[in-house]
Amino acid sequence: MIRPEFQERLWKLIVSVAVERGMRVPAIGGIENHAHILLSVPAVLPLAKALQSIKGVSSKWINEKSPGRGRFAWQEGYGAFSVGPSQIENTIRYIRNQREHHRKQTFEQEYILFLKKNSMEYDERFVFG
């Protein structure tokens, strides 16, 4: 779980890791059980490599800042979706309003509905981790 008192510092760390690797982060946010990143990845950087570096550096940072709470690790999988230019502002608004949004619907409920709506196969181990 991403403790609330760490979230803002964690988001800043993730942005700095991304920028160091040539990415842009127009928006980042989340709640205790997940994070959303609107991420612009250079064409020469594979998405899996980009996320591996973000997840690796950030999980190490969390474990160093919060000793004794048990090991933190991001789940093995991730969801990545393309966003067209016309949807950037809506996506930024969505990311910034995660806490309010998930008072009405859990992340898992929303994610499964999104996957089904778009006829995407999924592995429940990575949704309910």
Backbone torsions as a table, in degrees:
resi	resn	phi	psi	omega
1	MET	NA	144.3	178.7
2	ILE	-94.3	103.9	-176.3
3	ARG	-63.6	137.6	-177.2
4	PRO	-53.3	-36.9	-177.7
5	GLU	-70.0	-13.4	178.1
6	PHE	-99.5	-14.7	-169.0
7	GLN	-58.2	-51.7	-176.8
8	GLU	-61.1	-42.1	178.2
9	ARG	-67.5	-36.9	177.8
10	LEU	-64.3	-44.2	179.7
11	TRP	-60.2	-42.0	179.1
12	LYS	-63.8	-40.1	177.5
13	LEU	-62.1	-46.9	-179.2
14	ILE	-60.1	-43.2	178.0
15	VAL	-60.1	-44.8	-178.4
16	SER	-64.2	-39.2	177.2
17	VAL	-62.8	-45.2	-179.8
18	ALA	-62.5	-47.2	-178.5
19	VAL	-62.8	-40.9	177.3
20	GLU	-58.0	-28.0	-177.3
21	ARG	-101.0	14.4	173.7
22	GLY	86.8	12.7	179.6
23	MET	-97.5	163.2	172.2
24	ARG	-116.9	147.4	-179.7
25	VAL	-128.7	89.4	178.3
26	PRO	-66.6	-24.6	179.4
27	ALA	-157.7	146.1	175.4
28	ILE	-149.6	145.1	178.4
29	GLY	178.9	-178.7	179.4
30	GLY	163.3	-168.3	176.7
31	ILE	-133.5	-164.7	-172.9
32	GLU	-60.1	-30.5	-173.9
33	ASN	-110.0	6.4	175.9
34	HIS	-169.6	162.8	177.0
35	ALA	-128.8	148.9	173.0
36	HIS	-119.4	135.9	177.4
37	ILE	-132.3	121.6	168.9
38	LEU	-86.4	111.4	-167.3
39	LEU	-127.0	129.4	173.8
40	SER	-104.2	113.7	-174.3
41	VAL	-106.0	131.2	177.8
42	PRO	-59.9	148.3	-177.7
43	ALA	-59.3	-26.5	-178.3
44	VAL	-83.9	-6.1	-178.7
45	LEU	-108.2	114.3	177.5
46	PRO	-61.6	140.1	-178.6
47	LEU	-56.8	-43.4	-179.4
48	ALA	-59.3	-40.2	178.3
49	LYS	-67.1	-41.3	178.6
50	ALA	-59.7	-48.5	-178.8
51	LEU	-70.4	-33.4	176.8
52	GLN	-60.4	-43.9	-179.0
53	SER	-68.9	-41.1	178.7
54	ILE	-63.4	-47.2	-178.7
55	LYS	-66.6	-39.8	-178.9
56	GLY	-64.9	-51.1	-178.8
57	VAL	-65.0	-42.5	-176.2
58	SER	-70.8	-37.6	178.6
59	SER	-68.4	-37.9	175.9
60	LYS	-61.2	-44.0	-179.6
61	TRP	-61.4	-46.3	-180.0
62	ILE	-60.6	-44.5	-179.2
63	ASN	-65.7	-33.8	177.4
64	GLU	-72.9	-35.1	-177.0
65	LYS	-82.5	-15.5	-175.4
66	SER	-135.0	61.0	-179.5
67	PRO	-65.8	149.9	175.6
68	GLY	84.9	-2.2	-179.9
69	ARG	-97.5	1.4	-174.2
70	GLY	97.6	158.3	-177.1
71	ARG	-71.6	131.6	172.9
72	PHE	-94.2	138.7	173.8
73	ALA	-151.2	138.8	173.0
74	TRP	-69.6	155.5	176.8
75	GLN	-64.1	162.5	-176.3
76	GLU	-64.8	-41.9	-176.1
77	GLY	-94.3	-177.5	176.0
78	TYR	-160.1	161.0	174.1
79	GLY	-109.2	134.3	178.3
80	ALA	-134.2	129.7	-176.1
81	PHE	-135.6	140.5	176.9
82	SER	-77.8	145.2	177.7
83	VAL	-127.5	125.8	178.1
84	GLY	-77.9	162.7	-178.6
85	PRO	-53.2	-35.0	-178.1
86	SER	-71.9	-14.4	-178.2
87	GLN	-105.6	2.1	-176.1
88	ILE	-62.5	-48.1	-178.0
89	GLU	-63.1	-41.3	177.3
90	ASN	-63.7	-38.8	179.9
91	THR	-66.7	-42.7	177.2
92	ILE	-60.5	-45.1	179.3
93	ARG	-61.6	-43.4	178.6
94	TYR	-60.2	-46.6	-178.7
95	ILE	-64.1	-41.4	-177.6
96	ARG	-70.9	-18.6	-176.6
97	ASN	-110.9	31.7	-177.5
98	GLN	-58.9	-46.9	-176.8
99	ARG	-58.6	-48.7	179.5
100	GLU	-64.3	-44.5	-177.7
101	HIS	-59.4	-42.6	-174.9
102	HIS	-84.6	4.8	168.1
103	ARG	-73.8	-24.2	-177.4
104	LYS	-95.8	-29.1	-174.7
105	GLN	-152.7	134.7	179.5
106	THR	-70.2	160.0	176.2
107	PHE	-56.9	-46.5	-177.3
108	GLU	-61.3	-44.2	178.4
109	GLN	-60.1	-47.9	-178.4
110	GLU	-63.4	-43.5	-177.1
111	TYR	-64.1	-45.2	179.8
112	ILE	-64.2	-42.0	176.9
113	LEU	-60.3	-41.9	178.2
114	PHE	-61.8	-46.4	-179.6
115	LEU	-63.2	-44.4	179.0
116	LYS	-65.0	-43.5	179.8
117	LYS	-57.8	-33.0	-178.2
118	ASN	-100.6	16.1	177.4
119	SER	51.7	43.6	-179.1
120	MET	-103.5	135.8	175.3
121	GLU	-76.4	151.3	179.0
122	TYR	-150.7	159.6	177.5
123	ASP	-107.9	117.4	-176.2
124	GLU	-59.1	-23.2	177.2
125	ARG	-60.5	-30.7	-178.2
126	PHE	-91.7	-11.2	176.3
127	VAL	-90.9	-43.8	-176.1
128	PHE	-102.4	1.3	175.9
129	GLY	14.1	NA	NA
